Amino acid sequence: MKTTQASSYDRITIALHWLTAGIVLFQFLSAQIWDFFSRPTHHLIIVSHTSLGIVLTAVLMARLFWRATSGRRLDHGSGLLDRAAQAGHHLLYGLLAAEVALGFLFRWSGHSPLSFFGLIIASPFAPLSRSAHALIGQTHDLVAWIIIVIALGHACAALFHHYVMRDGVLRRMLPGLSPHQD
């Protein structure tokens, strides 16, 4: 007898997914535009970026905890594309974790405090050399671009599933929609 599999993710998984996507998009875009502004707007964008980086850390930890404990897992199959999708998800999780760690390290390696919506969090260690600080910043930027490229691929794959394959994959991550509604 075949058991019925859940056809969509639970509300918390969906909310955490879209919250992550929104924060990542804001983080990327804010870093791309802050140099076009003068003080105090420039500073406000950086503080917002830093604050939401800390929020992203909490959201990522919540996603991992929820996924490991109560989150609904769907059967993804075992074909090559299924394994590639799963590897892509794991890669995004790993890159997001690396990116938030690099963000903390970048601020602190230059002996700059983090500002979490005005609450100052001092560096827990001595500043690193300028070249090490610069390398961390460049790596933080590179990982951000890699995340955006992979997330764009992830979004394109979801749209391909929705419009070409018409298999309900996108709908199971949309709030309030069944994967088989049209």
RODOVEX-521139 format. One record per residue (C-alpha): residue in one letter; x, y, z. Coordinates in nm, 2 decimals. Example, Ala and Ser with C-alpha at 12.3 -4.5 7.8 and 13.67 -1.06 7.14 Angstrom:
// residues 2
+------+--------+--------+--------+
| type |     c1 |     c2 |     c3 |
+------+--------+--------+--------+
|    A |   1.23 |  -0.45 |   0.78 |
|    S |   1.37 |  -0.11 |   0.71 |
+------+--------+--------+--------+
// end
This chain:
// residues 182
+------+--------+--------+--------+
| type |     c1 |     c2 |     c3 |
+------+--------+--------+--------+
|    M |   0.00 |   0.00 |   0.00 |
|    K |   0.14 |   0.34 |  -0.10 |
|    T |   0.15 |   0.61 |   0.17 |
|    T |   0.05 |   0.96 |   0.08 |
|    Q |   0.33 |   1.21 |   0.08 |
|    A |   0.28 |   1.57 |   0.18 |
|    S |   0.25 |   1.78 |  -0.13 |
|    S |   0.35 |   2.12 |   0.01 |
|    Y |   0.58 |   2.25 |   0.28 |
|    D |   0.45 |   2.36 |   0.62 |
|    R |   0.38 |   2.73 |   0.69 |
|    I |   0.69 |   2.78 |   0.90 |
|    T |   0.92 |   2.63 |   0.63 |
|    I |   0.75 |   2.85 |   0.37 |
|    A |   0.78 |   3.16 |   0.58 |
|    L |   1.14 |   3.10 |   0.66 |
|    H |   1.22 |   3.04 |   0.30 |
|    W |   1.07 |   3.36 |   0.18 |
|    L |   1.21 |   3.56 |   0.47 |
|    T |   1.55 |   3.43 |   0.38 |
|    A |   1.50 |   3.52 |   0.02 |
|    G |   1.39 |   3.87 |   0.10 |
|    I |   1.67 |   3.94 |   0.34 |
|    V |   1.93 |   3.80 |   0.10 |
|    L |   1.79 |   4.02 |  -0.18 |
|    F |   1.80 |   4.33 |   0.04 |
|    Q |   2.15 |   4.25 |   0.16 |
|    F |   2.28 |   4.21 |  -0.19 |
|    L |   2.11 |   4.52 |  -0.33 |
|    S |   2.20 |   4.74 |  -0.03 |
|    A |   2.57 |   4.65 |  -0.07 |
|    Q |   2.54 |   4.74 |  -0.44 |
|    I |   2.39 |   5.09 |  -0.39 |
|    W |   2.54 |   5.23 |  -0.06 |
|    D |   2.83 |   5.39 |  -0.24 |
|    F |   2.59 |   5.60 |  -0.44 |
|    F |   2.48 |   5.78 |  -0.13 |
|    S |   2.65 |   6.03 |   0.10 |
|    R |   2.63 |   6.05 |   0.48 |
|    P |   2.40 |   6.00 |   0.66 |
|    T |   2.21 |   5.77 |   0.41 |
|    H |   2.53 |   5.58 |   0.33 |
|    H |   2.58 |   5.50 |   0.70 |
|    L |   2.21 |   5.41 |   0.75 |
|    I |   2.22 |   5.16 |   0.46 |
|    I |   2.54 |   5.00 |   0.60 |
|    V |   2.38 |   4.98 |   0.95 |
|    S |   2.07 |   4.83 |   0.80 |
|    H |   2.28 |   4.58 |   0.61 |
|    T |   2.47 |   4.48 |   0.92 |
|    S |   2.15 |   4.46 |   1.13 |
|    L |   1.98 |   4.24 |   0.88 |
|    G |   2.29 |   4.03 |   0.85 |
|    I |   2.24 |   3.95 |   1.22 |
|    V |   1.87 |   3.88 |   1.15 |
|    L |   1.97 |   3.66 |   0.86 |
|    T |   2.20 |   3.46 |   1.10 |
|    A |   1.90 |   3.40 |   1.33 |
|    V |   1.67 |   3.31 |   1.04 |
|    L |   1.93 |   3.07 |   0.90 |
|    M |   1.97 |   2.90 |   1.24 |
|    A |   1.59 |   2.88 |   1.28 |
|    R |   1.57 |   2.72 |   0.93 |
|    L |   1.83 |   2.46 |   1.01 |
|    F |   1.67 |   2.39 |   1.35 |
|    W |   1.32 |   2.37 |   1.20 |
|    R |   1.44 |   2.15 |   0.92 |
|    A |   1.62 |   1.91 |   1.16 |
|    T |   1.33 |   1.88 |   1.40 |
|    S |   0.97 |   1.96 |   1.28 |
|    G |   0.99 |   2.09 |   0.92 |
|    R |   0.81 |   1.89 |   0.66 |
|    R |   1.03 |   1.71 |   0.42 |
|    L |   0.91 |   1.63 |   0.07 |
|    D |   1.01 |   1.33 |  -0.14 |
|    H |   1.25 |   1.47 |  -0.40 |
|    G |   1.32 |   1.15 |  -0.58 |
|    S |   1.65 |   1.00 |  -0.66 |
|    G |   1.72 |   1.10 |  -1.02 |
|    L |   2.01 |   1.30 |  -1.14 |
|    L |   1.81 |   1.63 |  -1.14 |
|    D |   1.67 |   1.55 |  -0.80 |
|    R |   2.02 |   1.50 |  -0.66 |
|    A |   2.14 |   1.82 |  -0.83 |
|    A |   1.85 |   2.01 |  -0.67 |
|    Q |   1.93 |   1.87 |  -0.33 |
|    A |   2.30 |   1.95 |  -0.38 |
|    G |   2.20 |   2.31 |  -0.48 |
|    H |   2.00 |   2.35 |  -0.17 |
|    H |   2.28 |   2.22 |   0.05 |
|    L |   2.52 |   2.45 |  -0.13 |
|    L |   2.30 |   2.75 |  -0.07 |
|    Y |   2.28 |   2.67 |   0.30 |
|    G |   2.66 |   2.63 |   0.32 |
|    L |   2.72 |   2.96 |   0.13 |
|    L |   2.47 |   3.15 |   0.35 |
|    A |   2.64 |   3.02 |   0.66 |
|    A |   2.98 |   3.12 |   0.52 |
|    E |   2.85 |   3.46 |   0.42 |
|    V |   2.71 |   3.55 |   0.76 |
|    A |   3.04 |   3.43 |   0.92 |
|    L |   3.24 |   3.64 |   0.67 |
|    G |   3.02 |   3.94 |   0.75 |
|    F |   3.09 |   3.92 |   1.12 |
|    L |   3.46 |   3.86 |   1.06 |
|    F |   3.48 |   4.14 |   0.81 |
|    R |   3.34 |   4.40 |   1.05 |
|    W |   3.55 |   4.28 |   1.34 |
|    S |   3.87 |   4.22 |   1.15 |
|    G |   3.89 |   4.59 |   1.08 |
|    H |   3.82 |   4.65 |   1.45 |
|    S |   3.48 |   4.80 |   1.36 |
|    P |   3.19 |   4.72 |   1.59 |
|    L |   2.87 |   4.57 |   1.46 |
|    S |   2.56 |   4.78 |   1.50 |
|    F |   2.24 |   4.58 |   1.55 |
|    F |   1.97 |   4.85 |   1.50 |
|    G |   2.18 |   5.09 |   1.71 |
|    L |   2.30 |   4.83 |   1.97 |
|    I |   2.68 |   4.83 |   1.94 |
|    I |   2.86 |   4.49 |   1.95 |
|    A |   3.23 |   4.53 |   1.99 |
|    S |   3.49 |   4.32 |   1.82 |
|    P |   3.58 |   4.01 |   2.03 |
|    F |   3.94 |   4.01 |   1.90 |
|    A |   4.22 |   4.24 |   1.79 |
|    P |   4.22 |   4.38 |   1.44 |
|    L |   4.38 |   4.18 |   1.17 |
|    S |   4.62 |   4.32 |   0.91 |
|    R |   4.49 |   4.54 |   0.64 |
|    S |   4.56 |   4.28 |   0.38 |
|    A |   4.37 |   4.01 |   0.58 |
|    H |   4.08 |   4.25 |   0.64 |
|    A |   4.07 |   4.33 |   0.26 |
|    L |   4.08 |   3.96 |   0.17 |
|    I |   3.79 |   3.89 |   0.40 |
|    G |   3.59 |   4.17 |   0.25 |
|    Q |   3.67 |   4.05 |  -0.11 |
|    T |   3.57 |   3.69 |  -0.01 |
|    H |   3.24 |   3.83 |   0.15 |
|    D |   3.17 |   4.01 |  -0.18 |
|    L |   3.25 |   3.70 |  -0.39 |
|    V |   3.04 |   3.47 |  -0.19 |
|    A |   2.75 |   3.72 |  -0.21 |
|    W |   2.77 |   3.71 |  -0.59 |
|    I |   2.79 |   3.33 |  -0.59 |
|    I |   2.48 |   3.31 |  -0.37 |
|    I |   2.29 |   3.55 |  -0.60 |
|    V |   2.38 |   3.35 |  -0.91 |
|    I |   2.28 |   3.02 |  -0.75 |
|    A |   1.96 |   3.17 |  -0.61 |
|    L |   1.88 |   3.30 |  -0.96 |
|    G |   1.93 |   2.95 |  -1.09 |
|    H |   1.71 |   2.82 |  -0.82 |
|    A |   1.44 |   3.06 |  -0.91 |
|    C |   1.47 |   2.98 |  -1.28 |
|    A |   1.45 |   2.61 |  -1.20 |
|    A |   1.13 |   2.67 |  -1.00 |
|    L |   0.98 |   2.87 |  -1.29 |
|    F |   1.08 |   2.60 |  -1.54 |
|    H |   0.90 |   2.34 |  -1.32 |
|    H |   0.60 |   2.57 |  -1.30 |
|    Y |   0.56 |   2.68 |  -1.67 |
|    V |   0.73 |   2.40 |  -1.86 |
|    M |   0.70 |   2.08 |  -1.65 |
|    R |   0.38 |   2.19 |  -1.48 |
|    D |   0.45 |   1.96 |  -1.19 |
|    G |   0.36 |   2.17 |  -0.89 |
|    V |   0.71 |   2.21 |  -0.75 |
|    L |   0.69 |   2.59 |  -0.73 |
|    R |   0.34 |   2.58 |  -0.58 |
|    R |   0.44 |   2.37 |  -0.28 |
|    M |   0.66 |   2.66 |  -0.16 |
|    L |   0.40 |   2.93 |  -0.22 |
|    P |   0.20 |   3.03 |   0.09 |
|    G |  -0.16 |   2.91 |   0.08 |
|    L |  -0.15 |   2.73 |  -0.25 |
|    S |  -0.18 |   2.36 |  -0.32 |
|    P |   0.07 |   2.22 |  -0.57 |
|    H |  -0.20 |   2.11 |  -0.80 |
|    Q |  -0.41 |   2.43 |  -0.83 |
|    D |  -0.41 |   2.62 |  -1.16 |
+------+--------+--------+--------+
// end
